[in-house]
Amino acid sequence: MKTYSFAYGSGTVELPLDEKNVIGELHGNAVAPLADIRAALWASLDAPIDSVPLCERARAGDTVALVVSDMTRFWMRQDLVVPHLVDYLTERCGVREEDITIVIANGTHIGGDEQELRTLVTDAVYDRVKVKNHDCEAKDLVYLGTTPHGTPVSIDRTAAEADLVVCLGAVTHHVMAGFGGGRKSILPGISGRETIFHNHAFSLDAAQLRSNPAIGNGVLKGNPLHEDMCEAAGLVKNLFIVNLVMNAQMQLAAILSGHYLTSWEAACRMVDRIYQVDVPEKADVIVASCGGFPKDISLYQGTKTIDNIESGLKPGGTLILIIEAREGGGPAEYFDWAKDLVAGTIERRLREHFTVAGYIFFLNCEQAQRYNILLYSSIAPEDVAPMGIKAFSDVNTLLDAAQLEGKSIYVIPNGSTVIPHVKEASKHEA
């Protein structure tokens, strides 16, 4: 037996596994972190992709809306980047501090208090420039137009009226949009609730109650959710994107800036090279951690790990997910969807009142039909039982239930940065 250590919340948990059954311990591909974030950022802004340098787009007297992600994406550590970005705007471009407003891209989330805002942008920046929460239900949203996919696009007024909109986001795999970051800073980031609702409804198959087969982790071509997001971002004519790429240890490894689409696509390709790990076959079992706090803060956030790693698991296989979930399901409504699941009304309610939390709940139920999902978690077993998921608070009881004897196992210490890729599948996929 060998003892494997997995991140769990702010600590670790250890699982003993029979080493002869472990056919691989999977980690993202090694990429060194940036040694000098400020230098890398400024170089990126001076030589962006498919754009003139940012210092030629922002000048003294211009108003700038700097859009940054909210606390649910603080793993990207934008606090290490924002001060240098503000310095670039003021020192290199000559933009006055009073002409810069940082808009927190909350999407449908409720914005945080002053302390949270200070954490996101640093005390020094908070004390220098205005910082505001985007409110998807604000009365003064500005309508920009309707996308070819039929989504009416209304966004935050500060961004809509700014001379320049600079979006800062991290690129990672996303089960609905293919990849996060980039255009997502606009939709859903600073869009109105109706805009977000219409876009995210593409997550469901129009013909039957299931996830839309056209969407998925890393899927961009033909993905209506992604295409609609790009169309919405294209309505923001004065847009400049700063894309952060994290290595497998969640350290900032690259910064690519410029055109809202092509610079982001370059970042997506880099993310694939870092996170995609070739494996010879699918395994009977995967034992994985979400990567600890804040990645495993809730089921809503932490089950993104399932989206990443299921490509390495046989149909009907067992997934042991190490996820503290100190905030339970996450949004209060997450577990509320269980009532509709049990009552058989989930399809009607999802189609009429689509929310991301409701969809993630539904997706997790779909995954539980495909695999035997066992959680080591603080979650109460009765909360996930209706979904077909089993939760445990004792390692030995969990391992007894998993029945691992003779089964092939992949160990994935950080499932948030690993995408197993079966090499034999590459020809078929091409």
Number of C-alpha atoms within 10 A of each C-alpha: 10 12 12 16 13 24 22 24 24 12 10 14 15 14 15 13 18 15 14 12 18 19 17 16 14 21 21 23 18 12 16 14 17 17 10 8 17 18 12 16 24 21 15 20 24 19 16 21 20 13 18 14 18 24 18 11 15 21 19 13 12 17 22 26 26 25 28 26 26 24 20 13 16 15 14 21 21 22 17 15 19 21 17 18 20 21 17 20 20 19 13 18 18 16 22 18 17 12 17 22 20 27 25 25 31 24 25 20 16 12 18 16 9 13 11 13 20 17 15 24 24 18 14 10 20 18 11 12 17 15 21 17 22 29 25 25 14 14 10 12 21 18 17 14 14 16 19 11 16 12 19 19 27 25 27 26 18 22 27 21 14 19 19 23 26 25 27 23 27 27 22 23 26 18 20 28 25 19 26 21 26 31 26 24 26 28 26 23 28 32 32 26 20 15 22 25 20 18 25 23 21 22 25 22 14 12 7 9 14 15 18 19 10 17 24 21 20 22 17 18 11 10 20 21 23 25 19 24 25 19 18 29 22 16 17 18 11 18 22 25 29 27 26 27 24 26 21 23 18 16 17 23 19 21 23 25 32 25 19 25 18 17 22 27 18 14 26 24 12 18 25 19 14 22 25 20 19 15 18 14 18 21 23 20 27 27 24 26 31 29 26 24 19 21 29 29 23 23 28 24 22 27 24 21 27 22 21 23 24 22 17 23 20 17 15 15 19 24 25 22 24 31 31 30 26 17 16 20 23 17 17 11 13 20 22 14 21 22 12 15 18 11 9 11 13 19 17 12 15 19 15 11 11 20 20 19 21 22 24 19 24 23 20 23 18 15 20 19 15 15 19 18 23 22 24 23 25 18 22 13 15 11 15 19 12 15 22 16 20 23 22 19 15 10 16 12 11 18 18 10 12 16 11 16 11 11 16 20 25 24 21 26 22 23 32 29 30 23 28 26 20 16 13 12 11 10 7 7 6 5
